[in-house]
Amino acid sequence: MDIISLLIFLVIGALAGWLAGNIIKGRGFGVIGNIIVGVVGAVVGGFIFSLLGITTGGLIGSIIMATIGAVILLFIISLVKKKA
């Protein structure tokens, strides 16, 4: 992975994490937190989309998939926190 691809991946992660944070809890998690939530959300979203046979393309598709994955991730985390 070259440096430009890595930067794009991190920017998509940050944007997806910020969007998911705003959807779930009304605010983001800071730059590093947004990147972490977005990157993990992209993995979760990619896994779920592949199970459902959904494909996304381009920058917008990647952002949507990562955001949906991050929202699901945050929802699951909130359920686990409530039980603890």
C-alpha positions as CSV (number, residue, x, y, z in Angstrom):
1,M,0.0,0.0,0.0
2,D,1.5,3.3,-1.0
3,I,1.3,6.5,1.1
4,I,-1.5,8.0,-0.9
5,S,-3.7,4.9,-0.5
6,L,-3.0,4.8,3.2
7,L,-3.9,8.5,3.6
8,I,-7.2,8.0,1.7
9,F,-8.0,5.0,3.8
10,L,-7.4,7.0,7.0
11,V,-9.4,9.9,5.7
12,I,-12.3,7.6,4.9
13,G,-12.0,6.0,8.3
14,A,-12.0,9.4,10.0
15,L,-15.0,10.6,8.1
16,A,-16.9,7.3,8.7
17,G,-16.1,7.4,12.4
18,W,-17.2,11.0,12.7
19,L,-20.5,10.3,10.8
20,A,-21.2,7.2,12.9
21,G,-20.4,9.1,16.2
22,N,-22.9,11.8,15.2
23,I,-25.5,9.3,14.2
24,I,-25.2,7.2,17.4
25,K,-24.2,9.6,20.1
26,G,-24.5,13.1,18.7
27,R,-20.8,13.9,18.5
28,G,-17.5,12.5,17.2
29,F,-14.7,10.9,19.1
30,G,-11.8,13.2,18.2
31,V,-9.6,12.6,15.2
32,I,-7.8,9.4,16.4
33,G,-11.0,8.0,17.8
34,N,-12.9,8.7,14.6
35,I,-10.1,7.0,12.6
36,I,-10.2,3.9,14.8
37,V,-14.0,3.6,14.8
38,G,-14.1,4.2,11.0
39,V,-11.4,1.7,10.1
40,V,-12.9,-1.0,12.3
41,G,-16.3,0.0,11.0
42,A,-15.0,-0.5,7.4
43,V,-13.9,-4.0,8.2
44,V,-17.3,-4.8,9.9
45,G,-19.2,-3.1,7.0
46,G,-17.1,-5.0,4.4
47,F,-17.8,-8.3,6.1
48,I,-21.5,-7.7,6.5
49,F,-21.9,-6.4,2.9
50,S,-20.1,-9.4,1.5
51,L,-22.4,-11.7,3.5
52,L,-25.4,-10.0,2.0
53,G,-23.8,-10.0,-1.5
54,I,-23.7,-6.2,-1.7
55,T,-20.9,-4.5,-3.5
56,T,-19.9,-0.9,-3.3
57,G,-17.7,1.1,-5.6
58,G,-15.8,4.3,-5.5
59,L,-15.2,6.8,-2.7
60,I,-18.8,7.4,-1.8
61,G,-19.5,3.6,-1.7
62,S,-16.5,3.1,0.6
63,I,-17.7,5.9,2.9
64,I,-21.2,4.6,3.1
65,M,-20.0,1.0,3.8
66,A,-17.6,2.1,6.5
67,T,-20.2,4.4,8.1
68,I,-22.8,1.6,8.2
69,G,-20.2,-0.7,9.7
70,A,-19.2,1.9,12.3
71,V,-22.8,2.5,13.3
72,I,-23.3,-1.2,13.8
73,L,-20.1,-1.4,15.7
74,L,-21.1,1.4,18.0
75,F,-24.5,0.0,18.5
76,I,-23.1,-3.4,19.6
77,I,-20.7,-1.6,21.9
78,S,-23.5,0.3,23.5
79,L,-25.5,-2.9,24.1
80,V,-22.4,-4.5,25.7
81,K,-21.9,-1.5,28.0
82,K,-25.5,-1.5,29.1
83,K,-25.2,-5.2,30.2
84,A,-22.0,-4.6,32.1
